[in-house]
Amino acid sequence: MILVTGASGALGRLVIEHLAARPAEAPDVVAGTRNPERVPAGVPVRRIDFDDPASLAGGFDGVDTLLLVSAGYGEDDAVIARHGAAIDAAEKAGVGHIVYTSLSAAGDHLPYALAHRWTERRLRSGTAGWTILRNGLYAELLATLTPVVDGAITAPLGDGRLAAVAREDLAEAAALVAADAAAHAGRICELVGEEAVGGADLARARSAATGTAVAYEPGTLAQAREAFTALGLAPFQVPMLVGTYSAVAGGFLSGTGGELRDLLGRAPRSALEIAAASQPG
Ligand SMILES: NC(=O)c1ccc[n+]([C@@H]2O[C@H](COP(=O)([O-])OP(=O)(O)OC[C@H]3O[C@@H](n4cnc5c(N)ncnc54)[C@H](OP(=O)(O)O)[C@@H]3O)[C@@H](O)[C@H]2O)c1
């Protein structure tokens, strides 16, 4: 049995769809989520909340492979406690293999890297088999960070570019690995994109897609911080978002390559097309 946590999230739902589409004789897939009502009908569901020990006691019984989708929204101590509790419970239940959706090595400068690296270290010193999927940042996230407002993308990316990845591709890769976990035991897979996308690229692509001129006007990190703060985001979210711009602008996330094409057995989707098509505005 394969259990996927975070099954009502954007990534988890896509993974479940891929796993559910396998032939009937494939091992069962079970959706683990805090929100069972949001999981597509027809997939068995268990309520799994890393913050709720009661849901973890017995939550992983009978599971051979656990796909642990990171629950990264929070301060480091909260995220570490969540991931630690989930891994403790999985080991206690005798789960054979844990596949974890982590963050690309290039993301080490990002404010949310630490909890990922902690989780990787915990898995590597644990008793279950493991595979670490070091996901690059989503093309869809890049779109969210670069909305078109009044005909312009104002985002403090400077000349920096991001080797963004389609979330759908990362979901498919995760499903492929989870379905054949033993073949990927002990692997750390770097899953970044094959094209690096910057603000000017997005403006051009968006202009071409809509037939309306879109400019790129990089602002400053201070302006972005002020705008996010004014939106009333949770305190931990502001440095996460500003730090993401900063890492892209600093050129730390532009490295392309990785193992995504090998895992998928095909070329990844175009991050530029997806980001331009998903851009709010
Ligand atoms: N690579 C990137 O660009 C990128 C961008 C954003 C986030 N992420 C990370 O990747 C993860 C998946 O991305 P996504 O696009 O699916 O994000 P999402 O749609 O916002 O979903 C958030 C996920 O976190 C899970 N979660 C939150 N609190 C939890 C808890 N206490 N116990 C168990 N699960 C919990 C949710 O599970 P349920 O609601 O189903 O319980 C859900 O799957 C995120 O959680 C975050 O850590 C990566």
The ligand as an SDF file (V2000), in Angstrom:
LIG
                    3D

 48 52  0  0  0  0  0  0  0  0999 V2000
    8.5190   23.7470   -4.9120 N   0  0  0  0  0  0  0  0  0  0  0  0
    7.7220   24.8050   -4.7380 C   0  0  0  0  0  0  0  0  0  0  0  0
    7.7060   25.7650   -5.5360 O   0  0  0  0  0  0  0  0  0  0  0  0
    6.8060   24.8670   -3.5590 C   0  0  0  0  0  0  0  0  0  0  0  0
    5.9220   25.9420   -3.4590 C   0  0  0  0  0  0  0  0  0  0  0  0
    5.0680   25.9860   -2.3750 C   0  0  0  0  0  0  0  0  0  0  0  0
    5.1260   24.9940   -1.4170 C   0  0  0  0  0  0  0  0  0  0  0  0
    5.9850   23.9600   -1.5520 N   0  0  0  0  0  0  0  0  0  0  0  0
    6.0780   22.8740   -0.5490 C   0  0  0  0  0  0  0  0  0  0  0  0
    5.5440   21.7210   -1.1770 O   0  0  0  0  0  0  0  0  0  0  0  0
    4.3800   21.2720   -0.4500 C   0  0  0  0  0  0  0  0  0  0  0  0
    3.3220   20.8190   -1.4310 C   0  0  0  0  0  0  0  0  0  0  0  0
    3.0490   21.8910   -2.3020 O   0  0  0  0  0  0  0  0  0  0  0  0
    1.5710   22.2120   -2.7840 P   0  0  0  0  0  0  0  0  0  0  0  0
    1.7010   22.9810   -4.0110 O   0  0  0  0  0  0  0  0  0  0  0  0
    0.7380   20.9840   -2.7890 O   0  0  0  0  0  0  0  0  0  0  0  0
    1.0760   23.1650   -1.5910 O   0  0  0  0  0  0  0  0  0  0  0  0
   -0.4410   23.4240   -1.1130 P   0  0  0  0  0  0  0  0  0  0  0  0
   -1.4180   23.2080   -2.2290 O   0  0  0  0  0  0  0  0  0  0  0  0
   -0.4620   24.7590   -0.4580 O   0  0  0  0  0  0  0  0  0  0  0  0
   -0.7020   22.3410   -0.0370 O   0  0  0  0  0  0  0  0  0  0  0  0
   -0.1580   22.4430    1.2540 C   0  0  0  0  0  0  0  0  0  0  0  0
    0.0840   21.0520    1.7270 C   0  0  0  0  0  0  0  0  0  0  0  0
    0.5800   21.0160    3.0680 O   0  0  0  0  0  0  0  0  0  0  0  0
   -0.0840   19.9470    3.7330 C   0  0  0  0  0  0  0  0  0  0  0  0
   -0.1110   20.2040    5.1770 N   0  0  0  0  0  0  0  0  0  0  0  0
   -0.1620   21.3990    5.7830 C   0  0  0  0  0  0  0  0  0  0  0  0
   -0.2240   21.2230    7.1200 N   0  0  0  0  0  0  0  0  0  0  0  0
   -0.2020   19.9020    7.3450 C   0  0  0  0  0  0  0  0  0  0  0  0
   -0.2460   19.1050    8.5140 C   0  0  0  0  0  0  0  0  0  0  0  0
   -0.3430   19.6460    9.7250 N   0  0  0  0  0  0  0  0  0  0  0  0
   -0.2080   17.7580    8.3610 N   0  0  0  0  0  0  0  0  0  0  0  0
   -0.1310   17.1860    7.1400 C   0  0  0  0  0  0  0  0  0  0  0  0
   -0.0850   17.8880    5.9970 N   0  0  0  0  0  0  0  0  0  0  0  0
   -0.1330   19.2310    6.1020 C   0  0  0  0  0  0  0  0  0  0  0  0
   -1.4810   19.9650    3.1430 C   0  0  0  0  0  0  0  0  0  0  0  0
   -2.1260   18.7210    3.3230 O   0  0  0  0  0  0  0  0  0  0  0  0
   -3.7220   18.5340    3.5460 P   0  0  0  0  0  0  0  0  0  0  0  0
   -4.3500   19.8970    3.4880 O   0  0  0  0  0  0  0  0  0  0  0  0
   -4.1950   17.6290    2.4330 O   0  0  0  0  0  0  0  0  0  0  0  0
   -3.8150   17.8790    4.8640 O   0  0  0  0  0  0  0  0  0  0  0  0
   -1.1620   20.2330    1.6850 C   0  0  0  0  0  0  0  0  0  0  0  0
   -0.7790   19.0830    0.9780 O   0  0  0  0  0  0  0  0  0  0  0  0
    3.9630   22.4510    0.4140 C   0  0  0  0  0  0  0  0  0  0  0  0
    3.3120   22.0090    1.5920 O   0  0  0  0  0  0  0  0  0  0  0  0
    5.2890   23.1280    0.6990 C   0  0  0  0  0  0  0  0  0  0  0  0
    5.9620   22.5040    1.7780 O   0  0  0  0  0  0  0  0  0  0  0  0
    6.8200   23.8640   -2.6000 C   0  0  0  0  0  0  0  0  0  0  0  0
  1  2  1  0
  2  3  2  0
  2  4  1  0
  4  5  1  0
  4 48  2  0
  5  6  2  0
  6  7  1  0
  7  8  2  0
  8  9  1  0
  8 48  1  0
  9 10  1  0
  9 46  1  0
 10 11  1  0
 11 12  1  0
 11 44  1  0
 12 13  1  0
 13 14  1  0
 14 15  2  0
 14 16  1  0
 14 17  1  0
 17 18  1  0
 18 19  2  0
 18 20  1  0
 18 21  1  0
 21 22  1  0
 22 23  1  0
 23 24  1  0
 23 42  1  0
 24 25  1  0
 25 26  1  0
 25 36  1  0
 26 27  1  0
 26 35  1  0
 27 28  2  0
 28 29  1  0
 29 30  1  0
 29 35  2  0
 30 31  1  0
 30 32  2  0
 32 33  1  0
 33 34  2  0
 34 35  1  0
 36 37  1  0
 36 42  1  0
 37 38  1  0
 38 39  2  0
 38 40  1  0
 38 41  1  0
 42 43  1  0
 44 45  1  0
 44 46  1  0
 46 47  1  0
M  CHG  2   8   1  16  -1
M  END
$$$$
